[in-house]
Amino acid sequence: MSKNGKKLLLLKPRGFCAGVVRAIDIVRIALETFGAPIYVRREIVHNRYVVDDLTSKGAIFVNEIDEVPEGARVIYSAHGVAPEVRTNSKSRKLRVIDATCPLVTKVHVEAVKFAKQGYSLLLIGHRDHEEVVGTLGEAPTVTQIVGSPEEVEHITVPDPDKVAYITQTTLSLDEAGQIISALKKKFPNIHEPAAQDICYATENRQVAVKQVAGDTDLLLVVGSENSSNSNRLVEVARNLGRASHLIDCFDDIKHEWLAGVQTVSLTAGASAPEVLVKEVVEFLANEGFTDVEEIEVMPENVRFGLPAEIVQAIAAAPAVRN
């Protein structure tokens, strides 16, 4: 126990999820196996530290496929892409490695299935998020994006009995739940996914925040501003009446946030590396928060396999480099 009674609750699980680990590994292995440059469409995951680190190793991040030289290797980010991106890549003879998170791919498959079965599709999510843009592209003519319960009132479909919904994987459970309730009220026969679309890591980190909310004065979430799941963790805490802030690193912490605070809880979004968490722990220790307790809500043992292109490249190395 620290002499001043200041305590730090370090939440677990936190940080990298299986999809993020897989995506980063794909870029790293591609660079090691094929050599730089390796092009990556959009940020491989939404974290500035990760992107900067991979850039320093030879990755070149681009916004659109048109920026990739014809015939070059390109990696799709963990957030997935619309079919038109795949078509454009093929026309440019690009050598594609797909780092889309398997849980995002699951949602894409659901979108295609529902569309083929003649459903009007309601995609619950944030309109401008890359994952939503990619999913929308699977069935754009039958899909509407729903971002709030209020928007449900204005939805019109050809057949109210032939409606299905899917969700972005990184939403707040509470946020998605409210929209789903509104949809079920308006469309009593709405069809839902066979399994929840919100990913296990997003849910686990939110559950951890809820568990300690009653015992904390301040929640700090390590994650970049464009990380959806990180922002949702801040929202969960604030909705429970707790002060909470999103920080890219320890430099973002303002001393006034700590004034009068006795207990800080610390977590990290699914795309934030542990090294940044450790730096925050060190910063807080210098501020008197030396009594550190790790709170593990549930274990996470999920692992995703690498795509065939990477597995084959590893097997063929070093001859594969060209």
Secondary structure, DSSP 4 states (H G I P E B T S, - for coil): --TT--EEEEEES-S--HHHHHHHHHHHHHHHHH-S-EEEES-SSS-HHHHHHHHHTTEEEESSGGGSPTT-EEEE-TT---HHHHHHHHHTT-EEEE---HHHHHHHHHHHHHHHTT-EEEEES-TT-HHHHHHHTTSTTTEEEE-SHHHHTT---S-TTSEEEEE-TT--HHHHHHHHHHHHHH-TT-B--SS--S-HHHHHHHHHHHHHGGG-SEEEEE--TT-HHHHHHHHHHHHTT-EEEEESSGGG--GGGGTT--EEEEEE-TT--HHHHHHHHHHHHHTT--EEEEEE-S------PPPHHHHHHHHHTTTT--
